[in-house]
Amino acid sequence: MVALKEFRDAHMIIATLYVLGPARRVAQITGEGTKPESGPYAELGDGKEPLKGTGGTNLVRFLKDTRNRTNEAIIP
């Protein structure tokens, strides 16, 4: 279960680098105003709403919740 938590942590980093970052840069250029809630790109621009995943969910919140639920399921 610890390995799964580490995977979730790595997934957050990868999503930030390769999904949130590029989306943020495009939004800045086009003026769309999409802004991630947290991470290294949270303070960029003046976005009004968080990035959405393909299912329409708040991407950052979904990934964090999944990671946190995985961590809570670890039996000490």
PyMOL Python script that loads the backbone (N, CA, C, O; Angstrom):
from pymol import cmd

cmd.read_pdbstr("""\
ATOM      1  N   MET A   1       0.819  -1.191   0.000  1.00  0.00           N
ATOM      2  CA  MET A   1       0.000   0.000   0.000  1.00  0.00           C
ATOM      3  C   MET A   1       0.870   1.266   0.000  1.00  0.00           C
ATOM      4  O   MET A   1       0.485   2.295  -0.556  1.00  0.00           O
ATOM      5  N   VAL A   2       2.034   1.175   0.624  1.00  0.00           N
ATOM      6  CA  VAL A   2       2.938   2.323   0.635  1.00  0.00           C
ATOM      7  C   VAL A   2       3.415   2.633  -0.785  1.00  0.00           C
ATOM      8  O   VAL A   2       3.559   3.799  -1.152  1.00  0.00           O
ATOM      9  N   ALA A   3       3.659   1.592  -1.581  1.00  0.00           N
ATOM     10  CA  ALA A   3       4.087   1.792  -2.958  1.00  0.00           C
ATOM     11  C   ALA A   3       2.999   2.510  -3.760  1.00  0.00           C
ATOM     12  O   ALA A   3       3.309   3.339  -4.616  1.00  0.00           O
ATOM     13  N   LEU A   4       1.736   2.199  -3.491  1.00  0.00           N
ATOM     14  CA  LEU A   4       0.640   2.857  -4.187  1.00  0.00           C
ATOM     15  C   LEU A   4       0.578   4.336  -3.812  1.00  0.00           C
ATOM     16  O   LEU A   4       0.305   5.186  -4.660  1.00  0.00           O
ATOM     17  N   LYS A   5       0.830   4.640  -2.542  1.00  0.00           N
ATOM     18  CA  LYS A   5       0.849   6.038  -2.097  1.00  0.00           C
ATOM     19  C   LYS A   5       1.981   6.778  -2.789  1.00  0.00           C
ATOM     20  O   LYS A   5       1.806   7.921  -3.212  1.00  0.00           O
ATOM     21  N   GLU A   6       3.148   6.137  -2.910  1.00  0.00           N
ATOM     22  CA  GLU A   6       4.273   6.758  -3.599  1.00  0.00           C
ATOM     23  C   GLU A   6       3.943   6.983  -5.078  1.00  0.00           C
ATOM     24  O   GLU A   6       4.331   7.994  -5.662  1.00  0.00           O
ATOM     25  N   PHE A   7       3.222   6.027  -5.674  1.00  0.00           N
ATOM     26  CA  PHE A   7       2.779   6.194  -7.054  1.00  0.00           C
ATOM     27  C   PHE A   7       1.860   7.401  -7.179  1.00  0.00           C
ATOM     28  O   PHE A   7       1.996   8.194  -8.110  1.00  0.00           O
ATOM     29  N   ARG A   8       0.917   7.543  -6.237  1.00  0.00           N
ATOM     30  CA  ARG A   8      -0.012   8.691  -6.271  1.00  0.00           C
ATOM     31  C   ARG A   8       0.754  10.011  -6.151  1.00  0.00           C
ATOM     32  O   ARG A   8       0.423  10.985  -6.826  1.00  0.00           O
ATOM     33  N   ASP A   9       1.781  10.041  -5.289  1.00  0.00           N
ATOM     34  CA  ASP A   9       2.606  11.249  -5.154  1.00  0.00           C
ATOM     35  C   ASP A   9       3.300  11.574  -6.475  1.00  0.00           C
ATOM     36  O   ASP A   9       3.305  12.720  -6.925  1.00  0.00           O
ATOM     37  N   ALA A  10       3.885  10.546  -7.088  1.00  0.00           N
ATOM     38  CA  ALA A  10       4.573  10.742  -8.365  1.00  0.00           C
ATOM     39  C   ALA A  10       3.584  11.183  -9.444  1.00  0.00           C
ATOM     40  O   ALA A  10       3.917  12.016 -10.287  1.00  0.00           O
ATOM     41  N   HIS A  11       2.384  10.635  -9.423  1.00  0.00           N
ATOM     42  CA  HIS A  11       1.364  10.992 -10.404  1.00  0.00           C
ATOM     43  C   HIS A  11       0.989  12.471 -10.289  1.00  0.00           C
ATOM     44  O   HIS A  11       0.777  13.141 -11.299  1.00  0.00           O
ATOM     45  N   MET A  12       0.910  12.974  -9.060  1.00  0.00           N
ATOM     46  CA  MET A  12       0.617  14.398  -8.852  1.00  0.00           C
ATOM     47  C   MET A  12       1.710  15.261  -9.478  1.00  0.00           C
ATOM     48  O   MET A  12       1.420  16.272 -10.117  1.00  0.00           O
ATOM     49  N   ILE A  13       2.950  14.864  -9.294  1.00  0.00           N
ATOM     50  CA  ILE A  13       4.069  15.623  -9.855  1.00  0.00           C
ATOM     51  C   ILE A  13       4.010  15.598 -11.380  1.00  0.00           C
ATOM     52  O   ILE A  13       4.169  16.631 -12.029  1.00  0.00           O
ATOM     53  N   ILE A  14       3.782  14.422 -11.944  1.00  0.00           N
ATOM     54  CA  ILE A  14       3.714  14.289 -13.399  1.00  0.00           C
ATOM     55  C   ILE A  14       2.551  15.097 -13.964  1.00  0.00           C
ATOM     56  O   ILE A  14       2.700  15.771 -14.983  1.00  0.00           O
ATOM     57  N   ALA A  15       1.392  15.033 -13.307  1.00  0.00           N
ATOM     58  CA  ALA A  15       0.224  15.789 -13.773  1.00  0.00           C
ATOM     59  C   ALA A  15       0.499  17.287 -13.723  1.00  0.00           C
ATOM     60  O   ALA A  15       0.079  18.029 -14.611  1.00  0.00           O
ATOM     61  N   THR A  16       1.199  17.730 -12.690  1.00  0.00           N
ATOM     62  CA  THR A  16       1.534  19.142 -12.577  1.00  0.00           C
ATOM     63  C   THR A  16       2.474  19.574 -13.697  1.00  0.00           C
ATOM     64  O   THR A  16       2.288  20.623 -14.313  1.00  0.00           O
ATOM     65  N   LEU A  17       3.485  18.750 -13.949  1.00  0.00           N
ATOM     66  CA  LEU A  17       4.480  19.108 -14.968  1.00  0.00           C
ATOM     67  C   LEU A  17       3.937  19.044 -16.383  1.00  0.00           C
ATOM     68  O   LEU A  17       4.220  19.921 -17.199  1.00  0.00           O
ATOM     69  N   TYR A  18       3.155  18.010 -16.681  1.00  0.00           N
ATOM     70  CA  TYR A  18       2.792  17.745 -18.076  1.00  0.00           C
ATOM     71  C   TYR A  18       1.339  18.044 -18.438  1.00  0.00           C
ATOM     72  O   TYR A  18       0.981  18.007 -19.615  1.00  0.00           O
ATOM     73  N   VAL A  19       0.497  18.341 -17.447  1.00  0.00           N
ATOM     74  CA  VAL A  19      -0.893  18.683 -17.733  1.00  0.00           C
ATOM     75  C   VAL A  19      -1.203  20.092 -17.232  1.00  0.00           C
ATOM     76  O   VAL A  19      -1.599  20.959 -18.011  1.00  0.00           O
ATOM     77  N   LEU A  20      -1.023  20.313 -15.947  1.00  0.00           N
ATOM     78  CA  LEU A  20      -1.379  21.612 -15.376  1.00  0.00           C
ATOM     79  C   LEU A  20      -0.498  22.744 -15.898  1.00  0.00           C
ATOM     80  O   LEU A  20      -0.994  23.819 -16.237  1.00  0.00           O
ATOM     81  N   GLY A  21       0.811  22.498 -15.962  1.00  0.00           N
ATOM     82  CA  GLY A  21       1.733  23.535 -16.434  1.00  0.00           C
ATOM     83  C   GLY A  21       1.429  23.982 -17.852  1.00  0.00           C
ATOM     84  O   GLY A  21       1.228  25.173 -18.088  1.00  0.00           O
ATOM     85  N   PRO A  22       1.390  23.055 -18.805  1.00  0.00           N
ATOM     86  CA  PRO A  22       1.075  23.465 -20.176  1.00  0.00           C
ATOM     87  C   PRO A  22      -0.306  24.114 -20.304  1.00  0.00           C
ATOM     88  O   PRO A  22      -0.466  25.087 -21.042  1.00  0.00           O
ATOM     89  N   ALA A  23      -1.294  23.585 -19.596  1.00  0.00           N
ATOM     90  CA  ALA A  23      -2.629  24.184 -19.657  1.00  0.00           C
ATOM     91  C   ALA A  23      -2.601  25.611 -19.121  1.00  0.00           C
ATOM     92  O   ALA A  23      -3.265  26.501 -19.653  1.00  0.00           O
ATOM     93  N   ARG A  24      -1.832  25.812 -18.070  1.00  0.00           N
ATOM     94  CA  ARG A  24      -1.705  27.152 -17.485  1.00  0.00           C
ATOM     95  C   ARG A  24      -1.063  28.115 -18.484  1.00  0.00           C
ATOM     96  O   ARG A  24      -1.518  29.246 -18.654  1.00  0.00           O
ATOM     97  N   ARG A  25      -0.004  27.649 -19.137  1.00  0.00           N
ATOM     98  CA  ARG A  25       0.687  28.514 -20.099  1.00  0.00           C
ATOM     99  C   ARG A  25      -0.221  28.872 -21.282  1.00  0.00           C
ATOM    100  O   ARG A  25      -0.232  30.019 -21.728  1.00  0.00           O
ATOM    101  N   VAL A  26      -0.966  27.913 -21.779  1.00  0.00           N
ATOM    102  CA  VAL A  26      -1.889  28.176 -22.882  1.00  0.00           C
ATOM    103  C   VAL A  26      -2.970  29.154 -22.435  1.00  0.00           C
ATOM    104  O   VAL A  26      -3.331  30.070 -23.174  1.00  0.00           O
ATOM    105  N   ALA A  27      -3.482  28.957 -21.231  1.00  0.00           N
ATOM    106  CA  ALA A  27      -4.525  29.848 -20.719  1.00  0.00           C
ATOM    107  C   ALA A  27      -3.994  31.275 -20.576  1.00  0.00           C
ATOM    108  O   ALA A  27      -4.717  32.237 -20.835  1.00  0.00           O
ATOM    109  N   GLN A  28      -2.744  31.411 -20.169  1.00  0.00           N
ATOM    110  CA  GLN A  28      -2.157  32.753 -20.063  1.00  0.00           C
ATOM    111  C   GLN A  28      -2.062  33.415 -21.433  1.00  0.00           C
ATOM    112  O   GLN A  28      -2.371  34.596 -21.588  1.00  0.00           O
ATOM    113  N   ILE A  29      -1.633  32.646 -22.410  1.00  0.00           N
ATOM    114  CA  ILE A  29      -1.454  33.194 -23.760  1.00  0.00           C
ATOM    115  C   ILE A  29      -2.802  33.569 -24.379  1.00  0.00           C
ATOM    116  O   ILE A  29      -2.937  34.630 -24.989  1.00  0.00           O
ATOM    117  N   THR A  30      -3.796  32.693 -24.217  1.00  0.00           N
ATOM    118  CA  THR A  30      -5.091  32.925 -24.849  1.00  0.00           C
ATOM    119  C   THR A  30      -6.026  33.765 -23.997  1.00  0.00           C
ATOM    120  O   THR A  30      -7.057  34.230 -24.483  1.00  0.00           O
ATOM    121  N   GLY A  31      -5.676  33.968 -22.719  1.00  0.00           N
ATOM    122  CA  GLY A  31      -6.525  34.747 -21.828  1.00  0.00           C
ATOM    123  C   GLY A  31      -7.768  34.007 -21.376  1.00  0.00           C
ATOM    124  O   GLY A  31      -8.754  34.632 -20.983  1.00  0.00           O
ATOM    125  N   GLU A  32      -7.734  32.676 -21.426  1.00  0.00           N
ATOM    126  CA  GLU A  32      -8.906  31.894 -21.023  1.00  0.00           C
ATOM    127  C   GLU A  32      -9.149  31.925 -19.531  1.00  0.00           C
ATOM    128  O   GLU A  32     -10.290  31.765 -19.097  1.00  0.00           O
ATOM    129  N   GLY A  33      -8.115  32.124 -18.730  1.00  0.00           N
ATOM    130  CA  GLY A  33      -8.312  32.249 -17.291  1.00  0.00           C
ATOM    131  C   GLY A  33      -8.512  30.949 -16.549  1.00  0.00           C
ATOM    132  O   GLY A  33      -9.179  30.956 -15.514  1.00  0.00           O
ATOM    133  N   THR A  34      -7.977  29.838 -17.009  1.00  0.00           N
ATOM    134  CA  THR A  34      -8.046  28.593 -16.266  1.00  0.00           C
ATOM    135  C   THR A  34      -6.875  28.542 -15.309  1.00  0.00           C
ATOM    136  O   THR A  34      -5.738  28.805 -15.701  1.00  0.00           O
ATOM    137  N   LYS A  35      -7.142  28.206 -14.058  1.00  0.00           N
ATOM    138  CA  LYS A  35      -6.097  28.264 -13.049  1.00  0.00           C
ATOM    139  C   LYS A  35      -6.126  27.034 -12.150  1.00  0.00           C
ATOM    140  O   LYS A  35      -7.183  26.710 -11.608  1.00  0.00           O
ATOM    141  N   PRO A  36      -4.993  26.331 -11.970  1.00  0.00           N
ATOM    142  CA  PRO A  36      -4.958  25.232 -11.026  1.00  0.00           C
ATOM    143  C   PRO A  36      -5.069  25.765  -9.604  1.00  0.00           C
ATOM    144  O   PRO A  36      -4.651  26.889  -9.325  1.00  0.00           O
ATOM    145  N   GLU A  37      -5.633  24.960  -8.700  1.00  0.00           N
ATOM    146  CA  GLU A  37      -5.834  25.391  -7.327  1.00  0.00           C
ATOM    147  C   GLU A  37      -4.560  25.429  -6.510  1.00  0.00           C
ATOM    148  O   GLU A  37      -4.431  26.244  -5.597  1.00  0.00           O
ATOM    149  N   SER A  38      -3.613  24.551  -6.829  1.00  0.00           N
ATOM    150  CA  SER A  38      -2.386  24.508  -6.051  1.00  0.00           C
ATOM    151  C   SER A  38      -1.247  24.037  -6.924  1.00  0.00           C
ATOM    152  O   SER A  38      -1.426  23.750  -8.108  1.00  0.00           O
ATOM    153  N   GLY A  39      -0.074  23.962  -6.324  1.00  0.00           N
ATOM    154  CA  GLY A  39       1.092  23.532  -7.072  1.00  0.00           C
ATOM    155  C   GLY A  39       1.868  24.721  -7.577  1.00  0.00           C
ATOM    156  O   GLY A  39       1.526  25.868  -7.287  1.00  0.00           O
ATOM    157  N   PRO A  40       2.911  24.451  -8.332  1.00  0.00           N
ATOM    158  CA  PRO A  40       3.787  25.536  -8.753  1.00  0.00           C
ATOM    159  C   PRO A  40       3.140  26.553  -9.684  1.00  0.00           C
ATOM    160  O   PRO A  40       3.677  27.647  -9.854  1.00  0.00           O
ATOM    161  N   TYR A  41       2.005  26.225 -10.290  1.00  0.00           N
ATOM    162  CA  TYR A  41       1.372  27.134 -11.232  1.00  0.00           C
ATOM    163  C   TYR A  41       0.147  27.834 -10.648  1.00  0.00           C
ATOM    164  O   TYR A  41      -0.548  28.555 -11.364  1.00  0.00           O
ATOM    165  N   ALA A  42      -0.123  27.634  -9.375  1.00  0.00           N
ATOM    166  CA  ALA A  42      -1.335  28.183  -8.763  1.00  0.00           C
ATOM    167  C   ALA A  42      -1.344  29.704  -8.742  1.00  0.00           C
ATOM    168  O   ALA A  42      -2.407  30.318  -8.837  1.00  0.00           O
ATOM    169  N   GLU A  43      -0.188  30.307  -8.620  1.00  0.00           N
ATOM    170  CA  GLU A  43      -0.140  31.761  -8.486  1.00  0.00           C
ATOM    171  C   GLU A  43      -0.039  32.488  -9.823  1.00  0.00           C
ATOM    172  O   GLU A  43      -0.007  33.718  -9.864  1.00  0.00           O
ATOM    173  N   LEU A  44       0.011  31.735 -10.904  1.00  0.00           N
ATOM    174  CA  LEU A  44       0.149  32.363 -12.218  1.00  0.00           C
ATOM    175  C   LEU A  44      -1.184  32.850 -12.754  1.00  0.00           C
ATOM    176  O   LEU A  44      -2.203  32.177 -12.597  1.00  0.00           O
ATOM    177  N   GLY A  45      -1.185  33.971 -13.361  1.00  0.00           N
ATOM    178  CA  GLY A  45      -2.377  34.470 -14.041  1.00  0.00           C
ATOM    179  C   GLY A  45      -3.491  34.858 -13.089  1.00  0.00           C
ATOM    180  O   GLY A  45      -3.321  34.885 -11.870  1.00  0.00           O
ATOM    181  N   ASP A  46      -4.633  35.155 -13.684  1.00  0.00           N
ATOM    182  CA  ASP A  46      -5.790  35.553 -12.876  1.00  0.00           C
ATOM    183  C   ASP A  46      -6.978  34.657 -13.199  1.00  0.00           C
ATOM    184  O   ASP A  46      -8.103  35.139 -13.332  1.00  0.00           O
ATOM    185  N   GLY A  47      -6.733  33.360 -13.327  1.00  0.00           N
ATOM    186  CA  GLY A  47      -7.775  32.402 -13.698  1.00  0.00           C
ATOM    187  C   GLY A  47      -8.938  32.415 -12.733  1.00  0.00           C
ATOM    188  O   GLY A  47      -8.778  32.719 -11.551  1.00  0.00           O
ATOM    189  N   LYS A  48     -10.109  32.082 -13.245  1.00  0.00           N
ATOM    190  CA  LYS A  48     -11.324  32.125 -12.446  1.00  0.00           C
ATOM    191  C   LYS A  48     -11.767  30.743 -11.961  1.00  0.00           C
ATOM    192  O   LYS A  48     -12.459  30.636 -10.949  1.00  0.00           O
ATOM    193  N   GLU A  49     -11.373  29.692 -12.673  1.00  0.00           N
ATOM    194  CA  GLU A  49     -11.838  28.364 -12.292  1.00  0.00           C
ATOM    195  C   GLU A  49     -10.700  27.362 -12.397  1.00  0.00           C
ATOM    196  O   GLU A  49      -9.772  27.550 -13.184  1.00  0.00           O
ATOM    197  N   PRO A  50     -10.770  26.279 -11.590  1.00  0.00           N
ATOM    198  CA  PRO A  50      -9.719  25.272 -11.622  1.00  0.00           C
ATOM    199  C   PRO A  50      -9.769  24.448 -12.903  1.00  0.00           C
ATOM    200  O   PRO A  50     -10.793  24.400 -13.585  1.00  0.00           O
ATOM    201  N   LEU A  51      -8.657  23.806 -13.218  1.00  0.00           N
ATOM    202  CA  LEU A  51      -8.607  22.939 -14.389  1.00  0.00           C
ATOM    203  C   LEU A  51      -9.522  21.745 -14.201  1.00  0.00           C
ATOM    204  O   LEU A  51      -9.643  21.215 -13.096  1.00  0.00           O
ATOM    205  N   LYS A  52     -10.163  21.324 -15.273  1.00  0.00           N
ATOM    206  CA  LYS A  52     -11.069  20.181 -15.235  1.00  0.00           C
ATOM    207  C   LYS A  52     -10.419  18.995 -15.913  1.00  0.00           C
ATOM    208  O   LYS A  52      -9.709  19.142 -16.908  1.00  0.00           O
ATOM    209  N   GLY A  53     -10.672  17.806 -15.359  1.00  0.00           N
ATOM    210  CA  GLY A  53     -10.202  16.580 -15.985  1.00  0.00           C
ATOM    211  C   GLY A  53     -11.133  16.191 -17.120  1.00  0.00           C
ATOM    212  O   GLY A  53     -12.110  16.886 -17.400  1.00  0.00           O
ATOM    213  N   THR A  54     -10.822  15.072 -17.776  1.00  0.00           N
ATOM    214  CA  THR A  54     -11.638  14.661 -18.915  1.00  0.00           C
ATOM    215  C   THR A  54     -13.072  14.329 -18.517  1.00  0.00           C
ATOM    216  O   THR A  54     -13.977  14.419 -19.347  1.00  0.00           O
ATOM    217  N   GLY A  55     -13.288  13.951 -17.274  1.00  0.00           N
ATOM    218  CA  GLY A  55     -14.638  13.655 -16.802  1.00  0.00           C
ATOM    219  C   GLY A  55     -15.347  14.874 -16.241  1.00  0.00           C
ATOM    220  O   GLY A  55     -16.453  14.756 -15.712  1.00  0.00           O
ATOM    221  N   GLY A  56     -14.730  16.043 -16.346  1.00  0.00           N
ATOM    222  CA  GLY A  56     -15.345  17.267 -15.850  1.00  0.00           C
ATOM    223  C   GLY A  56     -15.081  17.535 -14.384  1.00  0.00           C
ATOM    224  O   GLY A  56     -15.624  18.483 -13.818  1.00  0.00           O
ATOM    225  N   THR A  57     -14.245  16.702 -13.756  1.00  0.00           N
ATOM    226  CA  THR A  57     -13.944  16.898 -12.345  1.00  0.00           C
ATOM    227  C   THR A  57     -12.821  17.911 -12.179  1.00  0.00           C
ATOM    228  O   THR A  57     -12.048  18.155 -13.106  1.00  0.00           O
ATOM    229  N   ASN A  58     -12.740  18.493 -11.002  1.00  0.00           N
ATOM    230  CA  ASN A  58     -11.639  19.371 -10.648  1.00  0.00           C
ATOM    231  C   ASN A  58     -10.397  18.488 -10.552  1.00  0.00           C
ATOM    232  O   ASN A  58     -10.301  17.663  -9.643  1.00  0.00           O
ATOM    233  N   LEU A  59      -9.453  18.645 -11.462  1.00  0.00           N
ATOM    234  CA  LEU A  59      -8.321  17.738 -11.587  1.00  0.00           C
ATOM    235  C   LEU A  59      -7.461  17.688 -10.335  1.00  0.00           C
ATOM    236  O   LEU A  59      -7.152  16.601  -9.846  1.00  0.00           O
ATOM    237  N   VAL A  60      -7.073  18.824  -9.815  1.00  0.00           N
ATOM    238  CA  VAL A  60      -6.195  18.855  -8.649  1.00  0.00           C
ATOM    239  C   VAL A  60      -6.899  18.246  -7.444  1.00  0.00           C
ATOM    240  O   VAL A  60      -6.308  17.438  -6.728  1.00  0.00           O
ATOM    241  N   ARG A  61      -8.141  18.618  -7.211  1.00  0.00           N
ATOM    242  CA  ARG A  61      -8.880  18.080  -6.068  1.00  0.00           C
ATOM    243  C   ARG A  61      -9.042  16.566  -6.189  1.00  0.00           C
ATOM    244  O   ARG A  61      -8.892  15.847  -5.201  1.00  0.00           O
ATOM    245  N   PHE A  62      -9.346  16.076  -7.393  1.00  0.00           N
ATOM    246  CA  PHE A  62      -9.506  14.645  -7.602  1.00  0.00           C
ATOM    247  C   PHE A  62      -8.217  13.890  -7.284  1.00  0.00           C
ATOM    248  O   PHE A  62      -8.241  12.892  -6.563  1.00  0.00           O
ATOM    249  N   LEU A  63      -7.092  14.364  -7.820  1.00  0.00           N
ATOM    250  CA  LEU A  63      -5.824  13.686  -7.583  1.00  0.00           C
ATOM    251  C   LEU A  63      -5.423  13.724  -6.113  1.00  0.00           C
ATOM    252  O   LEU A  63      -4.932  12.732  -5.573  1.00  0.00           O
ATOM    253  N   LYS A  64      -5.632  14.870  -5.466  1.00  0.00           N
ATOM    254  CA  LYS A  64      -5.299  14.971  -4.041  1.00  0.00           C
ATOM    255  C   LYS A  64      -6.196  14.070  -3.192  1.00  0.00           C
ATOM    256  O   LYS A  64      -5.708  13.385  -2.293  1.00  0.00           O
ATOM    257  N   ASP A  65      -7.494  14.066  -3.467  1.00  0.00           N
ATOM    258  CA  ASP A  65      -8.416  13.213  -2.717  1.00  0.00           C
ATOM    259  C   ASP A  65      -8.065  11.740  -2.879  1.00  0.00           C
ATOM    260  O   ASP A  65      -8.094  10.980  -1.911  1.00  0.00           O
ATOM    261  N   THR A  66      -7.734  11.336  -4.102  1.00  0.00           N
ATOM    262  CA  THR A  66      -7.360   9.944  -4.354  1.00  0.00           C
ATOM    263  C   THR A  66      -6.096   9.594  -3.591  1.00  0.00           C
ATOM    264  O   THR A  66      -6.017   8.531  -2.974  1.00  0.00           O
ATOM    265  N   ARG A  67      -5.115  10.467  -3.625  1.00  0.00           N
ATOM    266  CA  ARG A  67      -3.877  10.237  -2.880  1.00  0.00           C
ATOM    267  C   ARG A  67      -4.136  10.164  -1.383  1.00  0.00           C
ATOM    268  O   ARG A  67      -3.585   9.296  -0.705  1.00  0.00           O
ATOM    269  N   ASN A  68      -4.963  11.058  -0.857  1.00  0.00           N
ATOM    270  CA  ASN A  68      -5.254  11.075   0.574  1.00  0.00           C
ATOM    271  C   ASN A  68      -6.027   9.836   1.011  1.00  0.00           C
ATOM    272  O   ASN A  68      -5.764   9.286   2.081  1.00  0.00           O
ATOM    273  N   ARG A  69      -6.979   9.393   0.192  1.00  0.00           N
ATOM    274  CA  ARG A  69      -7.725   8.170   0.526  1.00  0.00           C
ATOM    275  C   ARG A  69      -6.803   6.962   0.524  1.00  0.00           C
ATOM    276  O   ARG A  69      -6.941   6.072   1.363  1.00  0.00           O
ATOM    277  N   THR A  70      -5.868   6.926  -0.409  1.00  0.00           N
ATOM    278  CA  THR A  70      -4.890   5.835  -0.443  1.00  0.00           C
ATOM    279  C   THR A  70      -4.051   5.850   0.835  1.00  0.00           C
ATOM    280  O   THR A  70      -3.814   4.803   1.437  1.00  0.00           O
ATOM    281  N   ASN A  71      -3.609   7.020   1.240  1.00  0.00           N
ATOM    282  CA  ASN A  71      -2.792   7.147   2.448  1.00  0.00           C
ATOM    283  C   ASN A  71      -3.569   6.720   3.691  1.00  0.00           C
ATOM    284  O   ASN A  71      -3.011   6.082   4.584  1.00  0.00           O
ATOM    285  N   GLU A  72      -4.855   7.071   3.753  1.00  0.00           N
ATOM    286  CA  GLU A  72      -5.685   6.710   4.905  1.00  0.00           C
ATOM    287  C   GLU A  72      -5.933   5.199   4.980  1.00  0.00           C
ATOM    288  O   GLU A  72      -6.184   4.660   6.058  1.00  0.00           O
ATOM    289  N   ALA A  73      -5.859   4.524   3.831  1.00  0.00           N
ATOM    290  CA  ALA A  73      -6.118   3.081   3.795  1.00  0.00           C
ATOM    291  C   ALA A  73      -4.919   2.262   4.220  1.00  0.00           C
ATOM    292  O   ALA A  73      -5.040   1.053   4.420  1.00  0.00           O
ATOM    293  N   ILE A  74      -3.758   2.892   4.362  1.00  0.00           N
ATOM    294  CA  ILE A  74      -2.552   2.166   4.775  1.00  0.00           C
ATOM    295  C   ILE A  74      -2.721   1.697   6.218  1.00  0.00           C
ATOM    296  O   ILE A  74      -3.026   2.485   7.113  1.00  0.00           O
ATOM    297  N   ILE A  75      -2.518   0.411   6.420  1.00  0.00           N
ATOM    298  CA  ILE A  75      -2.599  -0.158   7.769  1.00  0.00           C
ATOM    299  C   ILE A  75      -1.202  -0.131   8.380  1.00  0.00           C
ATOM    300  O   ILE A  75      -0.273  -0.723   7.831  1.00  0.00           O
ATOM    301  N   PRO A  76      -1.048   0.557   9.524  1.00  0.00           N
ATOM    302  CA  PRO A  76       0.288   0.656  10.131  1.00  0.00           C
ATOM    303  C   PRO A  76       0.811  -0.677  10.639  1.00  0.00           C
ATOM    304  O   PRO A  76       1.919  -0.743  11.172  1.00  0.00           O
TER     305      PRO A  76
END
""", "prot")
cmd.dss("prot")
cmd.show_as("cartoon", "prot")
cmd.util.cbc("prot")
cmd.orient("prot")
